[in-house]
Amino acid sequence: MRHSNGPREGEFITIKSYKHDGSLHRTWRDTMVLKTSENALIGCNDHTLVTESDGRRWVTREPALMYFHKHYWFNIVTMIRDNGVSYYCNLASPVVLDKEALKYIDYDLDVKVFPNGEKRLLDVDEYEEHGKKWSYSPQTDKILKHNVRILVDWINNRKGPFSKEYVEIWYNRYLELSRRQ
């Protein structure tokens, strides 16, 4: 995940999601990098400007840890709210990081995990519609369905971003780095 010139812990990056046809879907400004490794990047943002493909803009309401991996076809947003931690998991291509932004293709399917542990698979209709419109290959469909199973296993076993320890460690690291800014 790390490229030769950074980003380094405490620096800010932009995140851009695209659709299968190459069109820009959504942009998040100012995500603080908490950790980079060869395969993964963990970041955090809070009250971050988000710009939609139609130009509409809004600001996130709570701190969110972001987990990206260069081999898995999903990314995980951990939302830290007053009523507990919830997750929004995007089924998406593995990420690419360049000098402009961290980038991925959003494949519509999402898994939402509520503070009580309830899971919901979202946007199945959108996935089917876009799959026809943009001719998702059978291989892409197979990869995405396989990664849904991996993701659900992580959720059920509280692996990685779904563990209480992960949330505490990385949110506290974000607060520590923010105080230094």
C-alpha positions as CSV (number, residue, x, y, z in Angstrom):
1,M,0.0,0.0,0.0
2,R,2.8,2.4,0.8
3,H,4.3,4.1,-2.1
4,S,7.8,5.5,-2.2
5,N,7.0,9.1,-1.0
6,G,4.4,8.4,1.7
7,P,1.9,9.1,3.0
8,R,3.1,9.0,6.5
9,E,1.4,8.7,9.8
10,G,-0.5,12.0,10.7
11,E,-0.6,13.2,7.1
12,F,-3.9,13.7,5.2
13,I,-5.0,12.0,2.1
14,T,-8.0,12.3,-0.2
15,I,-10.2,9.2,-1.0
16,K,-11.9,8.8,-4.3
17,S,-14.4,6.2,-5.3
18,Y,-15.3,5.4,-8.9
19,K,-17.9,3.4,-10.6
20,H,-17.1,0.4,-13.0
21,D,-17.4,2.7,-16.0
22,G,-14.6,5.0,-14.7
23,S,-16.9,7.8,-13.6
24,L,-16.1,9.5,-10.3
25,H,-18.6,8.5,-7.6
26,R,-17.6,10.2,-4.4
27,T,-14.6,12.1,-2.8
28,W,-13.7,12.4,0.8
29,R,-11.2,15.2,1.8
30,D,-8.8,15.1,4.7
31,T,-8.6,11.5,6.0
32,M,-5.7,11.3,8.5
33,V,-3.4,8.4,7.9
34,L,-2.9,6.3,11.0
35,K,-1.0,3.4,9.6
36,T,0.3,2.2,6.3
37,S,1.9,-1.2,5.5
38,E,2.7,-3.0,2.4
39,N,-0.9,-4.2,2.1
40,A,-3.1,-2.0,4.1
41,L,-3.9,1.6,5.1
42,I,-5.9,2.7,8.2
43,G,-7.1,6.3,8.4
44,C,-9.6,8.4,10.3
45,N,-11.7,11.3,9.5
46,D,-14.2,13.5,11.4
47,H,-16.5,16.2,10.0
48,T,-14.9,15.6,6.6
49,L,-16.1,17.2,3.4
50,V,-17.7,14.7,1.0
51,T,-18.4,15.6,-2.6
52,E,-20.9,13.5,-4.6
53,S,-20.6,12.9,-8.4
54,D,-23.4,15.4,-9.0
55,G,-21.5,18.1,-7.1
56,R,-23.6,17.9,-3.9
57,R,-21.5,18.3,-0.8
58,W,-22.0,17.3,2.8
59,V,-19.9,16.8,5.9
60,T,-19.6,13.6,7.9
61,R,-21.2,13.7,11.4
62,E,-18.9,11.5,13.4
63,P,-15.4,10.1,13.6
64,A,-14.9,7.2,11.2
65,L,-12.0,4.8,11.0
66,M,-11.3,3.7,7.4
67,Y,-9.7,0.3,6.6
68,F,-8.4,-0.4,3.1
69,H,-6.5,-3.5,1.9
70,K,-4.8,-4.0,-1.5
71,H,-5.9,-7.7,-1.8
72,Y,-9.5,-7.7,-0.4
73,W,-12.5,-6.5,-2.5
74,F,-14.0,-4.5,0.3
75,N,-13.2,-1.6,2.6
76,I,-14.6,-0.9,6.0
77,V,-15.8,2.3,7.6
78,T,-16.1,2.2,11.4
79,M,-18.4,4.9,12.6
80,I,-18.0,5.9,16.2
81,R,-21.3,7.2,17.4
82,D,-22.8,8.1,20.8
83,N,-25.2,5.0,20.5
84,G,-22.3,2.7,19.8
85,V,-20.0,1.6,16.9
86,S,-21.5,0.8,13.6
87,Y,-19.9,-0.3,10.3
88,Y,-20.4,0.4,6.7
89,C,-18.6,-2.0,4.4
90,N,-18.3,-1.3,0.7
91,L,-17.8,-4.1,-1.7
92,A,-15.2,-2.6,-3.9
93,S,-12.0,-3.2,-5.8
94,P,-8.7,-3.4,-4.0
95,V,-7.4,0.1,-3.5
96,V,-4.7,2.0,-5.4
97,L,-2.8,4.8,-3.8
98,D,-1.1,7.4,-6.0
99,K,0.1,11.0,-5.4
100,E,-3.5,12.3,-5.9
101,A,-5.6,10.0,-3.8
102,L,-6.4,6.6,-2.5
103,K,-8.8,5.2,-5.2
104,Y,-11.1,2.2,-5.7
105,I,-14.1,1.1,-7.7
106,D,-17.3,0.9,-5.7
107,Y,-19.4,-2.1,-6.7
108,D,-22.7,-1.0,-5.1
109,L,-23.1,-3.8,-2.6
110,D,-22.7,-2.8,1.0
111,V,-22.9,-4.5,4.3
112,K,-24.1,-2.4,7.3
113,V,-23.5,-3.6,10.8
114,F,-25.4,-1.9,13.6
115,P,-24.2,-1.4,17.2
116,N,-26.4,-4.4,18.3
117,G,-24.6,-6.7,15.8
118,E,-27.4,-6.8,13.2
119,K,-26.1,-7.1,9.7
120,R,-27.8,-6.0,6.5
121,L,-26.8,-6.5,2.9
122,L,-27.7,-3.3,1.0
123,D,-28.1,-2.2,-2.6
124,V,-28.5,-5.6,-4.2
125,D,-30.9,-4.0,-6.7
126,E,-28.3,-1.3,-7.6
127,Y,-25.6,-4.0,-8.0
128,E,-27.8,-6.0,-10.4
129,E,-28.8,-2.8,-12.4
130,H,-25.2,-1.6,-12.7
131,G,-24.0,-5.1,-13.5
132,K,-26.2,-5.2,-16.5
133,K,-25.5,-1.6,-17.5
134,W,-21.7,-1.9,-17.3
135,S,-21.4,-5.6,-18.0
136,Y,-19.8,-6.8,-14.8
137,S,-17.9,-10.0,-15.8
138,P,-18.8,-13.4,-14.3
139,Q,-15.3,-13.3,-12.7
140,T,-16.0,-10.0,-11.0
141,D,-19.3,-11.3,-9.7
142,K,-17.6,-14.4,-8.4
143,I,-14.9,-12.4,-6.7
144,L,-17.4,-10.0,-5.0
145,K,-19.6,-12.8,-3.7
146,H,-16.5,-14.6,-2.3
147,N,-15.4,-11.4,-0.6
148,V,-18.9,-10.9,0.9
149,R,-18.4,-14.3,2.6
150,I,-14.9,-13.3,3.9
151,L,-16.4,-10.0,5.2
152,V,-19.3,-11.8,7.0
153,D,-16.7,-14.2,8.5
154,W,-14.7,-11.2,9.8
155,I,-17.9,-9.6,11.2
156,N,-19.0,-12.8,12.9
157,N,-15.6,-13.5,14.4
158,R,-14.9,-9.8,15.3
159,K,-11.8,-10.0,13.2
160,G,-9.6,-6.9,12.5
161,P,-11.7,-3.7,12.2
162,F,-14.6,-5.5,13.9
163,S,-12.8,-6.0,17.2
164,K,-13.3,-3.7,20.1
165,E,-9.5,-3.5,20.5
166,Y,-9.0,-2.3,16.9
167,V,-11.5,0.6,17.4
168,E,-9.9,1.6,20.8
169,I,-6.3,1.5,19.5
170,W,-6.9,3.3,16.3
171,Y,-9.3,5.9,17.5
172,N,-7.0,6.7,20.4
173,R,-4.1,7.0,18.0
174,Y,-6.2,9.5,15.9
175,L,-7.0,11.6,19.0
176,E,-3.3,11.6,20.0
177,L,-2.1,12.7,16.5
178,S,-4.9,15.3,16.3
179,R,-3.7,16.9,19.5
180,R,-0.3,17.3,17.9
181,Q,-1.6,19.1,14.8
